[in-house]
Amino acid sequence: MHIDLRSDTVTLPSKAMKLFMMEAPLGDDVFQEDPTINKLEAYAAKYFDKEAALFCASGTQTNQIAINVHCKPGDAVICSEDAHIYFYEGGGIAKNSGCSVQLLKGDRGRITAEAVAENIKDPTNPHYPLTRLVALEDTMNRGGGAIYDFNAIKEIRKVCDSNNLPLHLDGARVFNALIENKIQPHEYARPFDSISICLSKGLGAPVGSILLGNKDFIDRARRVRKVMGGGMRQAGIIAAGGLYAMQNNIDRLKEDHLHAKQLENELQQLTWIENVLPVQTNIIVAKVAAHKNVDKIIQKCAQKGLFFMPFGEQTFRMVTHLDITNKDINDCIHILKTIS
Ligand SMILES: *Cc1c(COP(=O)(O)O)cnc(C)c1O
């Protein structure tokens, strides 16, 4: 048995996806002559009603490029203390762009318009860094897949507008959010100046992320991507996987969410579980009882073929994805019940 719930990045391309990739027309993308990349970028831009898009190697790359385009060295980025751009991108905000951060506490990583407004520094006071960007994450990874209320996003947009600040979305799992909040992608994307989406998480492509924004922003992003060594040549061969994923694998995310709900319900019954963050999408974050050792539990499960990750003190994370079947979920529940 091998049930891998460590991340939704572990999915393998299906046969149909690989065939699609094999047949994709290719060209040199640094010359902007790769038809498949051009098609994917146009498809994604249209999907979110943005002017332009840029195919990149990873979500870290799209986020870091966006920060680099929006900010200058010495500027500050407002984000949650749990934001992927800060917590998981290797100090990239400082290293790549020379920027500092203003970290906000959030509800499962979701920050509020009030907190953003309170933390924007007075730009006329030379003591402070210039607040230059607000960044949100939806769904929120460290918040256990929590989804923003769209009205809260619109409120944050208003604060950005009155302070002349751009708003970036780390939408690595934005499709998981959109499946649940049922907001049309065009409407949802409107408050954001830039959006990063991942093709290799829930959507199941082997590689790739896309950065979205207006034409001028994407032109500048293309330059930064080249500087960061992200100019790829016949990369349509991987972009094809992303195009296939966008065309075929969005609606089925609902299934992953049902699987995650099922696991949440089962985990709640177990005596060795203290609590589970209410599941909203495909991420389950649970805390084990005080007298239990989370690493030992993870080890015991791994011996039985069930894999998941530690996620902070006494806590673990499970992520459902397209390679997890109904049977896997039943087997997983069976294994969890044998742990004491
Ligand atoms: C996975 C992830 C990213 C990007 O990760 P890469 O591994 O660089 O593609 C960005 N933001 C969030 C919230 C993520 O979960």
The ligand as a Tripos MOL2 file, in Angstrom:
@<TRIPOS>MOLECULE
LIG
   15    15     1     0     0
SMALL
NO_CHARGES

@<TRIPOS>ATOM
      1 C1          3.3130   25.4640   -3.1560 C.3       1 LIG1
      2 C2          3.0400   26.8630   -2.9200 C.ar      1 LIG1
      3 C3          3.7200   27.8720   -3.6220 C.ar      1 LIG1
      4 C4          4.7810   27.6160   -4.6600 C.3       1 LIG1
      5 O1          5.5800   26.5600   -4.4540 O.3       1 LIG1
      6 P1          6.5970   25.9900   -5.5420 P.3       1 LIG1
      7 O2          6.9670   24.7050   -4.9340 O.co2     1 LIG1
      8 O3          7.6920   26.9590   -5.6610 O.co2     1 LIG1
      9 O4          5.8480   25.8420   -6.8360 O.co2     1 LIG1
     10 C5          3.3830   29.1740   -3.3600 C.ar      1 LIG1
     11 N1          2.4290   29.4700   -2.4760 N.ar      1 LIG1
     12 C6          1.7400   28.5440   -1.8050 C.ar      1 LIG1
     13 C7          0.6590   28.9560   -0.8780 C.3       1 LIG1
     14 C8          2.0210   27.2030   -1.9940 C.ar      1 LIG1
     15 O5          1.3430   26.2860   -1.3130 O.3       1 LIG1
@<TRIPOS>BOND
     1     1     2 1
     2     2     3 ar
     3     2    14 ar
     4     3     4 1
     5     3    10 ar
     6     4     5 1
     7     5     6 1
     8     6     7 2
     9     6     8 1
    10     6     9 1
    11    10    11 ar
    12    11    12 ar
    13    12    13 1
    14    12    14 ar
    15    14    15 1
@<TRIPOS>SUBSTRUCTURE
     1 LIG1         1 GROUP 0 **** ****
